[in-house]
């Protein structure tokens, strides 16, 4: 099979297309013929040598999600038949023509979605759903601040929050992205390159603040996020594209009884990933099947143009997901 390989730490030019053995499914596993997979910031970090793959995962083949067809089933696997369309997340190896996963990790692709659209779902929607509901416990009527709302996770979060009846406030450093995000359910957009976060949030919430924050960027923005949280507010850190360090006012955290949560999907145990996939299938898949929420594809590239796809992501001009087609 062909696989995208990181030959050494560096820029997009270090990516190479190589032949690798086709994996065989073990007991309870399925082999998927991957037809599309999406790009994530983690792939860029891994390429640079800053985000190593977890134990047991190929260290030089990136890719955290996939969409394709079941190609073979292992001993004792009975949930899927050869030819079924499935999607899901993996710890790595998603940028290859074949991969093997536990059958209970795989998620059915709704009939109304193309393979290209399906590839834009797993990492973005699973991350957003898991952070917003099982962890932040967002409920109808709450006000939620989503940073980097034009990102893959951001666009998924905005739609899931709208479907749940929550008020969505989104941030971006680009006015054009905020205009597009409004179509996804963002009621208040904040251009952090020229507007004061606290001022806009206070005005939009009549000084009451937000109940929860989905922080996809980290860095200095975290301190500002804490200041706009209401009493007993919750903040979850999902990404650190703006930096992994922040200075916070612990007195504010204590006075407002703020809950700060950190989360990551990639390194979770198999049983936790299976539980999330099954919960997601019951709660979010119907929304995708009905069209109430939709994957947002920024652009698609043939797998041979993976270096250009990386450059596109590094430009920070994307809105939604970048997909690689096999």
SEGUMAR-932442 format. One record per residue: residue in three letters; x negated, y, z of N, C-alpha, C in turn. Coordinates in pm, whole numbers, plus 32768, in hexadecimal, padded with zeros to 4 digits. Last residue first. Layout:
% SEGUMAR-932442
ALAXYZXYZXYZ
...
% end
This chain:
% SEGUMAR-932442
UNK830583CC7F5582AE83607F2A82E683207EAC
UNK82FA851D7FBF834484B57F7882E2844C7F42
UNK82FA85D680E182A48593808182F385208043
UNK8385870E81458395867E812E8331864D80C7
UNK839F87F78244835687D681C9835A873E81BB
UNK84C2889282D7845E882982CF841D88208243
UNK84F889ED832B85208962832984A989078312
UNK84458ABF828084C48AC282C884FD8A3682BF
UNK82F18B3C827483578AD6826183D68AF382B2
UNK82138BD4828C82828C0D824282F78BAE8232
UNK81268B7F82F5818E8BAE835282048BF0830B
UNK805C8B0C826C807D8B94824680E28BD482A4
UNK80528A0682B87FF58A6282F980118AF382D6
UNK810989958206812B899F829480D18A0482DB
UNK807589AC811980F789ED8123811E89FD81B6
UNK7F9F890781517F8789978140800989E5814B
UNK8022881281537FE1884381CD7FC988D981C4
UNK806C8807804680D4880880AD809B883C8130
UNK7F7587F57FCD7FC5886D7FB780358879801E
UNK7F3186F580247EDF8767804E7F2A87EA803B
UNK7FED86537FA27FF6866580337FA286DB8063
UNK802886037EA2801186927EBB801586B37F50
UNK806D84FF7EA27FE8851E7E6E7FC485B17E83
UNK817685037EF3810F84DF7F56808284FC7F25
UNK8218862D7E8881F385A37E6D817E85817EC9
UNK82DB86F77F63826086E27F188251864D7EFB
UNK83D987E77FA883B0875C7F98833487547F41
UNK844A88D280A2840F88B0802183E8881E8020
UNK850488E6817484C1895D8140848F894380B3
UNK8631886181CB85B588438182857B88C4814A
UNK86E6881882DC86BC888B828C8635886B824E
UNK87FB873F8315876A87568313874A87CB82B7
UNK892687B183B688E08786833E8849879A834C
UNK8A60877B845589D587A7845E898B876A83E7
UNK8B49872A83DA8B4F8799843A8AC387D08457
UNK8B4B865083378B1886CC82FE8B208742835D
UNK8B88855983948BF985B183718BCD86338331
UNK8A8E84F283C98AE384AD83688B5685058339
UNK8A35859A849389EF859A84138A45855B83A6
UNK8AE78552855A8AE285DE852E8A9E85EB84A7
UNK8AAC8441857F8B2F8469854A8B3384FA8519
UNK89A1845C85E989B7842485648A418445852C
UNK89B884B186F189948512868989B084DD85FC
UNK8A1483D487928A42845D87A98A2A84BC8734
UNK89B082DA87448A3B82E687718A6D83758774
UNK88AA830B8701890182CD869E899482DC86C3
UNK8846836A87F2884F83C5877F88B0838D8717
UNK8842827C8882889682EA88AF88AF834C883D
UNK878381EF87EB880A81B987F8886C82268824
UNK86A08291880886D482738782876482428789
UNK867B8288891F869B830788DD86D882EE8853
UNK863C8179894386B281B3898686DC82358943
UNK854F816A88AE85C3811B88868642815788C2
UNK84AB820E894584C9823388BB854381E88887
UNK84A0817A8A3184DB82008A338500822E89A7
UNK841E809089DE84A680878A1184EB810F8A17
UNK831E80EF8991837B80BB892E840B80BB8961
UNK82BE82248A3882C381928A2B832F816689C9
UNK82468349898782A3830689E1829F826F89CE
UNK81AA83E688E481668387893C81C4833E899B
UNK825E848D885081FE8434880E81C883C68868
UNK82FC854388DD833584C588B182CA845E888B
UNK82EB861089FD82AB85E3898182E9855C895D
UNK831887278ADF834686AC8A9E82F486908A21
UNK835187CE8C1582FA87B48BA2832487318B63
UNK841588C48CB8840588398C8D83A388348C18
UNK8473897F8DCA841B897C8D5583FC88EA8D35
UNK85798A288E5F854389A38E4384F189AA8DC3
UNK85928B2C8F5185848B028EC585478A778EBC
UNK85EE8BD0902185F98B3D902985F68B008F9D
UNK85BB8CD59034862A8CAF8FDC863F8C178FD6
UNK84E58CD190E5855C8D20910485D48CF490B1
UNK84268C2C906384608C0790E484E48C4F90FE
UNK83EC8CB98F7A84198C2E8F71845E8C038FF2
UNK838F8DA58FE984088DA78F9984438D1A8F8F
UNK82A58D44905B830B8D8090B183918D84906B
UNK820E8CFC8F8482488C908FD582B28CC69034
UNK81F68D708E5582128DA88ED982588D3C8F2C
UNK80F08CED8D82817C8CFB8DAB81858D328E39
UNK80348CD98C6380358D0E8CEC80C58D288D14
UNK7FDB8BB88BA580328C2C8BBC80278C578C4D
UNK7F558AEB8AA17F478B2A8B247FA08BA58B2E
UNK7F5C8A9089A27F828A318A0B7F768A6B8A98
UNK7FE98B42888B7F868B3088F57FB98AD78964
UNK80A78B4287D080728BC687F4800B8BBC8864
UNK80EF8A3987C380AE8A72874D80728AFB876A
UNK81518975887580F289DC88A480A78A1B882E
UNK829688E988C482228900886F81CC897188A4
UNK834888CA8995833E885E893382C2886C88DC
UNK83B689128ACE8348892D8A71833688B48A17
UNK84E189918B4B8499891A8B238432893F8ABA
UNK85828A238C5C852B8A398BE984E189B98BCA
UNK86A98A938CF986518A248CD885FF8A478C5C
UNK87208B538E1787088B3B8D8986A68ACB8D74
UNK87728BAB8F0C876E8B1A8EF487608AF98E5F
UNK87D08CE08E8387BC8C918EFB87CE8BFD8EDA
UNK874E8D028D2E87AC8D1D8D9A87888CCA8E15
UNK862B8D7A8C89867B8D0A8CBA86D68D358D2D
UNK857F8E3A8C3D86098E478C0B86618DD28C36
UNK848A8DF68CA884C98E718CD785598E818CA8
UNK843F8D178C1C84658D068CA884B08D818CDA
UNK83F38D8B8B2A84688D338B30849A8D248BBF
UNK83088E0C8B67837C8E5D8B4383FC8E0A8B4B
UNK826B8D2A8B8F827F8D898BFD82F98DDF8BE3
UNK82688CB78A9182A68C6F8B0182C58CCE8B74
UNK81D58D4B89E582668D5889DD82AD8D138A51
UNK80CC8D0689FA80FB8D7A8A4681938D878A47
UNK80F68BA189C880A78C1B89CE80E78C898A21
UNK820F8B0D891B81B68B1A898E816F8BA08991
UNK82BC8AAE884E823F8AF3882D81DE8B0188A1
UNK83B48A54888883698A06882682E28A438807
UNK848C8A468985840F8A89896183BE8A2E8906
UNK85C48A8789C8857B8A1F898084FF8A608947
UNK865E8AE58AF186008B0D8A8885C18A908A4C
UNK87998B398B8B872F8ADB8B6786DA8B128AF6
UNK883E8C0D8BC8883E8B9A8C2287C98B3C8C08
UNK87D68D658BBB87FA8CE68B7C87F28C758BE2
UNK88678E9C8C3C87FC8E408C1688308DC18BD5
UNK890D8F6B8C84891B8EEB8CCA88AD8E878CAA
UNK891390578BF688BC904F8C6B88C18FCC8CB6
UNK89B1901C8B1C89E0907F8B7F899590718C03
UNK89388F8D8A5C897A8F3F8AC689AF8F998B35
UNK88C7904489B289228FE0897889728F9689E3
UNK882290D18A5E888E91168A1B88F790B389E8
UNK8770900A8AAA87C2904C8B10883990948AD1
UNK86FB8FD189B287478F6A89F987A38FAA8A60
UNK867C90C5897586E49092891D873B902A8965
UNK85C790DC8A4F862791468A31869B911289DD
UNK85298FF68A3F857D900E8AB385EA90748A96
UNK84A5901B894184FB8FA8895E855C8FC589CF
UNK8492912B8872847490FD88F984D890908920
UNK8425910D871C848B91258781846190EC8808
UNK836190C38669837F9153867783E8917286E1
UNK83378FBA866E82C7900A863D82E0909F8650
UNK841E8F3B86B483BC8F53872083428FA286F1
UNK85528F75866684D28F79861F84668F9F8685
UNK86608EB986BD85FD8F1686F3857B8F0986A6
UNK87BC8E94868B87348E79865D86D58EE48690
UNK88D98DFF86FF88818E72871587F48E4A86EA
UNK89498D15869E899E8D8C86AC894C8E0B86BE
UNK890A8C1285CD88C68C72862489178CF38628
UNK897B8B64851689BB8B72859889778BD285F7
UNK89188B60841C89148AE1846489528AEA84F0
UNK89168C5E83C189708C02837D897A8B7C83C6
UNK88478CC8845288D08CF1847589368C948436
UNK87668C7483CF878C8C2D8449881A8C508474
UNK874C8D31830987738CA982E387A48C5A835C
UNK86FE8E0883A787768E13835587A88D89832C
UNK86128DA8841186828DC0846B87058DCE841E
UNK85728DA8833085938D28836F860B8D3883CD
UNK855A8EB98301859D8E66829E85C68DDF82D9
UNK84C18F1483D8854E8F3A83D0859B8EE1836E
UNK83E38E5B849284088E80840A849D8E9C8403
UNK83AA8DEA857A83598E5F855A83788E9284CC
UNK84C68D958641846B8D7B85D384178DF885C0
UNK85C38D07871685558D6386FB85048D358682
UNK87228D01876786AA8CCA872A86408D338712
UNK88268C95882A87D28D0A8811874E8CD387DC
UNK89618C04882888D68BF587FF88968C7D87E5
UNK8A488B7D89068A1D8BF788C189888BEC88A4
UNK8AE58A3B88CC8A8C8A9489168A6D8B1188C3
UNK8B74896D88578BBC89E0888C8B688A3D88E0
UNK8AF688A387D58B17888B88628B60890088A2
UNK8AC1890F86E08B2188A286E58B4F88858774
UNK89FA89C4872F8A7989F786FB8AE5898B8703
UNK8935890B8775896D896387DB89F2899C87AE
UNK88FB889A867E892E884586E9896F88988757
UNK8898897C85F48912893885C6894F88E18633
UNK87B389BD8689881C8A21867588A089DE864D
UNK871988D18671874E88FB86F287C1895D86E2
UNK86D088D385628722886685978765888F8619
UNK863489B6855986AD89B18506870A89418535
UNK85688968861185BC89DD8629863D89DA85DA
UNK84EB889285978534887B8614859288EE8631
UNK8486892484B584D988AE84A6852C88928522
UNK84AE8A8B84EB84618A1084DF84BF899A84CD
UNK853F8B69852685338B45849A84E48AC78482
UNK85268B9A863285A48B5F860585A28B398572
UNK84648BD086FA84408B98867784B88B528639
UNK85328B8D881B84C08BCE87DB849C8B858759
UNK866F8BBB8885861D8B5D883985AD8BAB87F4
UNK87378BD8899E86D38C1D894E867A8BB4890B
UNK888C8BB589DF880B8B7189D087B28BC18971
UNK899B8BBE8AB789498C0E8A5D88BC8BD28A59
UNK8ABC8AE58AC58A3C8B188AF889F28B658A8A
UNK8B9B8A798A4D8BA48B008A828B228B388AB7
UNK8B5989278A9F8BA789888A538BAD8A0F8A99
UNK8A0788E88B198A9788CF8B0F8ADC893F8AC2
UNK88CF88438B2E891B88B58AFE89AF888F8AEF
UNK87FF87AB8BA9888C879A8BD088E088138BA9
UNK86F687928B79872688158BA687B888128BD1
UNK86FC866F8B42869E86B08B9F86CF87388BD2
UNK87D2861C8A9B87A785C78B0B875086108B71
UNK87D3872A8A01884286EA8A48881786898AB6
UNK86E48799899A875787ED89BD87BC87A98A17
UNK862C86C8896B8608873989C08683878489F2
UNK86B8861988C1868385E989408664865C899F
UNK86F186C587E4875C86868833872A865E88BD
UNK85EC8709878A864B877087B586B78735880E
UNK85818609874D853F866287AD85A086C987E4
UNK863985B0868C86258564870785E585BA8773
UNK861A867A85C6869A8668860C868D8616868C
UNK85058669857D854786E785A085C386D085F4
UNK84D08556854A848185A085AE84C9861F85DB
UNK85B5850F848A858E84CD850885458523856E
UNK85F585BD8396864585B1840F85FA8582848C
UNK857D85BC82A48574863982F085BD86318376
UNK85BF84CF8230853684DD82628524855A82B7
UNK86C0850281D586AE84AD824A862384BC8286
UNK868E859680EE86CE85D7816086B7858681E0
UNK861B84C8805285D28544806C860B858B80E7
UNK86EB84128041867183EB80888620846780AC
UNK882484C1807B87BC848880268745845F807C
UNK8958847C812388D584BD811E8875847380C2
UNK8A3D83ED81438A48846F810089C384B780F0
UNK8A03830D81D88A1482FE81478A15838380FE
UNK8901833182D1898B834482A389958341820A
UNK8821823C832D882C82B782DF88BD82C482AF
UNK87F581BB8476883881B483F4883A823C83B0
UNK86B98197850B873B81DB850B877581D6847F
UNK85DF80C785D0860F80FB854F869D8133855D
UNK85AF804E86BE858280D986AF85BC81198631
UNK85F87F4B86A686527FA086F28627803386F2
UNK85277ED0861B85A77EE385D886057F418622
UNK83EC7F718628844D7F1C866C84D87F398631
UNK83457F8F84E8837D7FC7856483D57F5F85A6
UNK824E7FC383F482977F61844482C57FA484C5
UNK823A804982A7821B804B833582747FE6837C
UNK81C180B181668205804F81BC81DF8068824D
UNK8143818E80FB81B4815380B1820180EC8103
UNK810D829E81E480E18227819C815B81E8815B
UNK812A835182C38103837B823D80C0830881F3
UNK815082DF83BB81C582FA836981A5832482DB
UNK808382B7846E808F825B83FE8106827283A4
UNK810C82E385BC80AE8302855180C582A084E0
UNK81DD82A4865A816B82E6869A810283138637
UNK831582FA85B982A8829D85D8823782EB8619
UNK8479830D858683F9834885AC839482DA85CB
UNK855282CE8467852A82CD84F284A583138509
UNK863E821E839385E1828B83AE85B982828441
UNK86BC8146828C86A081698317863D81DD831F
UNK878F808481C98746810481D08737812D8262
UNK87657F2A817887A57F9181CA874F800F81CE
UNK86BE7E7480FA87067ED480A7874F7F4080F4
UNK86F17D6B81D6869A7DA3816F86EE7DFC8113
UNK87A87DCF82FB87937D77828987377DBC8225
UNK87907DE68461878A7E2083DB87757DB48372
UNK87997D52854987EB7DCA854087F57E0084B3
UNK86F57C78857787737C61853587CC7CDB8526
UNK85CA7BD285B186057C55859386867C408544
UNK85567ADA85C885B27B05863185F27B8B861A
UNK843A7B358511847F7ACA855884D87B0385C6
UNK84737C5A844284247BFA848D847B7B9384D3
UNK84CC7CB482F584EF7CAC8384849C7C4083C6
UNK84897DA781F5847B7D21822C84A07D2582BF
UNK84E67E9F81A984A37E4D814484947DBC8171
UNK85CF7F9981C985987F23820985647EC6819C
UNK857280D6813F85C6805F813E85807FEC8185
UNK8551822081D1853D81BE8168859E814B8171
UNK849A83138279851F82EF82458507828F81D2
UNK83E5837E83A083F1833A831F8484832E82F9
UNK82E3841B8469836D83F78449837483BC83BE
UNK81DF846A848C822B8449850482BC842384E8
UNK80A5845E84078132844A83E581818418845B
UNK7F5683E283B37FB7843583FB8047841183D3
UNK7E61830583E57ED58314838E7F40836483D9
UNK7D9782E0849E7D79833284297DEC833F83C5
UNK7DE08238856B7DAD82BD858F7D9D83198517
UNK7EFA817485947E8C8195853A7E5F8225854F
UNK7F3C812986E87F6A8167866B7EF0818A8616
UNK7ED780D587D77F238076878A7F5780A98706
UNK7EF0820D88857EB8818688797F138129882A
UNK7F48832E87B37F4E82DF882E7F1382548819
UNK7E6283FF86FA7ED583A586FE7ED383568781
UNK7DF2854887627DDC84BB873E7E5B8468874A
UNK7DD7867087097E4B8629873F7E4185958718
UNK7D0486E9868C7D308722870B7DA586D8874A
UNK7CAE86B8858E7C6A867285FA7C94869F8683
UNK7D3C871B84BE7CCD876F84EF7C7E872C855E
UNK7E00865A84A67DA0866A84397D2686BA8466
UNK7E918693858D7E49861485837DDE861B8516
UNK7EFF878B85457EA2878285B67E50870185B1
UNK7FA1873A84727F36879B845B7ECE879484CA
UNK804E869184F87FFB865B848D7F8686B8846D
UNK80D2873F85A4807786DB85DE801C869E8574
UNK817C87C584FC8105880C852D80A087AA8568
UNK81DF86DE83F781F087208479816F876684A1
UNK8294866F82D8821986A38313823A86EA8395
UNK8349853D8291833B85CE82A082B985F282E7
UNK837384538188834D8470821283318505821C
UNK8407835880B983EE83E680DA83C583F1816B
UNK8403824B80A28418829880278402832D803E
UNK8374812C8127838981BC813A8397820180B2
UNK83F5800B817883B68047810283D880DC8109
UNK83C27F7E82B2840B7FE2826483B7800D81ED
UNK83F57E58836683997EA5831283EB7F0082B9
UNK84537E2784BA84757E31842D84057E7B83E4
UNK84457D4585D7841D7DBA858A84537DB484FB
UNK84677C5E866784B97CD1868A849B7D4F863B
UNK831B7BF9862F839C7BD8866A83E97C568692
UNK828B7CCA852A82857C64859183107C4585C5
UNK82537D0C83CF82A57D20844882977CAB84A9
UNK81177D64834A817F7CFD835781CF7D1683D7
UNK80A17E71827780B37E3182FA81237DC982F7
UNK7FC57E69816880517E76818C80687E2F8211
UNK7E867F0B81847ED77E9181837F687EAE81AA
UNK7E4F803180B77E4B7FED81387E9F7F6E8130
UNK7DAE811A7FEA7DF8809C7FF27DE2805D807A
UNK7DD3828180087D888205800A7DE5818D800E
UNK7DA783D07FD77E0683647FBE7DB782E27FB0
UNK7D4084BD80CF7D238468805E7D8F83FD8050
UNK7CE885F481597D4F859081467D34854280C7
UNK7C3C86C481637C0A8645819B7C7085D5818C
UNK7CB787AB810B7C63876480AB7C3086DD80E0
UNK7D33882881E17D8287CF818B7D2E877B812B
UNK7C18881D82CB7C88885B82867CD287F7822F
UNK7BBC873183CF7BA687A383777C2687D9833C
UNK7B3085F4841F7B74866E844C7B5586E283EE
UNK7B54850483127B02854383797B4D85BE83A9
UNK7C21848C82877B99845682797B38848D82E2
UNK7D57842782B87D01849682E57C72846182E5
UNK7E2083AA81B17DBB839182187D6E84118237
UNK7F48832581447EFD83A281507EA0839581C7
UNK7F5581F3808F7F67823E810B7F1482BD8104
UNK7FE080E97FD27F9981687FD57FBA81B38056
UNK7FAA7F8980008000800080007FA8807B8000
% end
